[in-house]
Amino acid sequence: MDVNFYGAINLTESVIPVMKAQKQGKIYFTSSGVGVTGYMNISSYASSKGALESLAKCLNIEYAETAITFHILQTKGV
């Protein structure tokens, strides 16, 4: 969670002010298919990737009135 989720939040909080000033921007989060489907013996990893999926969805709603968008790049998983 520290790297996969909170790292993404910290980076996002760092660049959002610049994007607001530019009135545009795109942020891509690297996720994994297991964040949506789950997989045996990697619960912590899958949970951190699932959290990124939700973060991107929520931020898109929060910033819907701007030209700042949030995207997920998904790896195939395990």
NORPEQUI-V893155 format. One record per residue. N is the residue number from 1. OMEGA is omega as a letter, one per 40 degrees, with the letter a starting at -180 (NA if undefined). BURIAL is b if it has 9 or more other ideal C-beta (glycine too) atoms within 8 Angstrom, else e. D_CENTER is the distance of its C-alpha to the mean C-alpha in Angstrom with 2 decimals. Layout:
n=N omega=OMEGA burial=BURIAL d_center=D_CENTER
n=N omega=OMEGA burial=BURIAL d_center=D_CENTER
This chain:
n=1 omega=a burial=b d_center=12.10
n=2 omega=a burial=e d_center=13.28
n=3 omega=a burial=e d_center=11.82
n=4 omega=a burial=b d_center=8.82
n=5 omega=a burial=b d_center=7.46
n=6 omega=i burial=e d_center=9.84
n=7 omega=i burial=b d_center=9.86
n=8 omega=i burial=b d_center=6.40
n=9 omega=a burial=b d_center=7.81
n=10 omega=i burial=e d_center=11.06
n=11 omega=i burial=e d_center=10.30
n=12 omega=i burial=b d_center=8.81
n=13 omega=i burial=e d_center=11.94
n=14 omega=a burial=e d_center=14.03
n=15 omega=a burial=b d_center=13.52
n=16 omega=i burial=b d_center=13.40
n=17 omega=i burial=e d_center=17.18
n=18 omega=a burial=e d_center=17.98
n=19 omega=i burial=b d_center=16.17
n=20 omega=i burial=b d_center=18.00
n=21 omega=i burial=e d_center=21.18
n=22 omega=a burial=e d_center=20.79
n=23 omega=i burial=e d_center=19.94
n=24 omega=i burial=e d_center=17.30
n=25 omega=i burial=b d_center=14.22
n=26 omega=i burial=e d_center=11.28
n=27 omega=i burial=b d_center=7.97
n=28 omega=i burial=e d_center=6.74
n=29 omega=i burial=b d_center=4.15
n=30 omega=a burial=e d_center=6.87
n=31 omega=a burial=b d_center=7.27
n=32 omega=i burial=b d_center=10.80
n=33 omega=a burial=b d_center=13.21
n=34 omega=i burial=b d_center=14.18
n=35 omega=i burial=b d_center=11.09
n=36 omega=a burial=e d_center=12.85
n=37 omega=a burial=e d_center=16.38
n=38 omega=i burial=e d_center=16.90
n=39 omega=a burial=b d_center=19.46
n=40 omega=i burial=e d_center=22.41
n=41 omega=i burial=e d_center=22.47
n=42 omega=a burial=b d_center=18.80
n=43 omega=a burial=e d_center=17.81
n=44 omega=i burial=e d_center=16.01
n=45 omega=a burial=b d_center=13.91
n=46 omega=i burial=b d_center=13.23
n=47 omega=a burial=b d_center=12.42
n=48 omega=i burial=b d_center=9.82
n=49 omega=i burial=b d_center=8.07
n=50 omega=i burial=b d_center=8.93
n=51 omega=i burial=b d_center=7.47
n=52 omega=i burial=b d_center=3.81
n=53 omega=i burial=b d_center=5.59
n=54 omega=i burial=e d_center=7.26
n=55 omega=a burial=b d_center=5.17
n=56 omega=i burial=b d_center=4.54
n=57 omega=a burial=e d_center=8.15
n=58 omega=i burial=e d_center=9.44
n=59 omega=i burial=b d_center=8.65
n=60 omega=i burial=b d_center=10.25
n=61 omega=a burial=e d_center=13.07
n=62 omega=a burial=e d_center=13.50
n=63 omega=a burial=b d_center=13.76
n=64 omega=a burial=e d_center=15.66
n=65 omega=a burial=e d_center=18.78
n=66 omega=i burial=e d_center=17.53
n=67 omega=i burial=e d_center=16.85
n=68 omega=a burial=b d_center=13.35
n=69 omega=a burial=b d_center=10.81
n=70 omega=a burial=b d_center=7.13
n=71 omega=i burial=b d_center=6.91
n=72 omega=i burial=b d_center=6.19
n=73 omega=a burial=e d_center=8.85
n=74 omega=i burial=b d_center=10.43
n=75 omega=a burial=e d_center=13.21
n=76 omega=i burial=e d_center=16.24
n=77 omega=a burial=e d_center=15.91
n=78 omega=NA burial=e d_center=19.05
